[in-house]
Amino acid sequence: MTPISDTQPKSAPSAFEKRVKRRVIARVHDFFAVCPPGLKTTCATELAALDKDIQEIRVLSGGVAFKAKLPLACLANMGLGSPSKILMRIADFKAENFSTLEKKIKQIDWELFLPGNTNLNIQATAHKSRLYHSGAIEERCRPIIEARLFAPGIKSEQSLFIRADQDQFELSLDMSGDLLFKRGVKQKVISAPLRENLAFAILKAAGFSSRDVLVDPMCGSGTFSIEAAMIRANIPPGFFRSFAFEQWPGVRPESFLYLKNTAQKGFSLESDPKIFASDIDETALSLLEDAIGRHDFLKVVQARATDFFDITPHELTPEKGVVVLNPPYGKRLGSQMDITHFYTEIGRKLAADFKGWRVGVIYPDKATGKALGLPLQPMPFFHGGLDLYAGIGKIQ
């Protein structure tokens, strides 16, 4: 991969740029990483390891709060694998009537945070507040904000979250744009695929590292395999995508390009197979093969149309590593197969052929997990409207 160019002619900063630097770039701000249920601990661990200057990491309802300067929050968007999005808190105040709300909104220097050509999506929620009508809150706030953000040109899509709880208002800007599980690697996916941040968290829970081999024998379109290949290559989860914050006045293009160049220098690309992906669904497998053909870091993935029950791991690799499975359940399994029997057979296969391997197996309920017959710890998570589990452990 060729380094990204960050050479731009530099000129003296304007008065506006000095304001942005003083009020936005130089200050420590509050941020909130929104996480799916079951992934908050993983996110907090990631944040603590990302940079020592990320402070006051706290696991809260719905995600993880932290304090940092804006450039580090940009790095968090690119470098974290588990959250869904990252919000920047820009205001916190009490308002018991619309007059106070409008006054507080006018006091915010919106032009320092958002680009002038913003197409603003406002999402307001209210709980136990005198200003309980979310539509009215949006209607009062929008014209005040947009009056400060008028500029010609192609509109930049930005989102503002306004949350009122017992008359206390909290305003947050969405840094991420598209949800962070959208890595920018796949061009096509099968219906209802496993989300990348869930696959990442399951791999981490199973102890997968940059030195491990992976067997992914029910790979579908390859979510586990692609996440594992990024971990092995030391590629940040968000390296291949763009973010809403890239249009913000407080994010200098050359600074973000420097972060990406620094990350790129740490890539470790391989060509020998270390990740073994297979599936009986050749259509899904072709989507993984398409991604392999477009990304050098995926050369480490070997994809084959093979049934899980026909796999012998020592024929793939002499090393023991991690095996992950996302078996079909519900509609994916069909009405002709008994799910308990199916998971029992999966457990027997793992116990017979994968001794010494660490394992992560997704299952839909505790009874099905019990049918595996393996000493696995349940990791609950939520996906596709369902409460699911990943069984994590080691096969003795």
Summary of the structure (lengths in Angstrom):
residues: 396
radius of gyration: 23.5
end to end distance: 41.0
largest distance: 71.9
contacts: 1270
relative contact order: 0.12
helix: 37%
strand: 24%
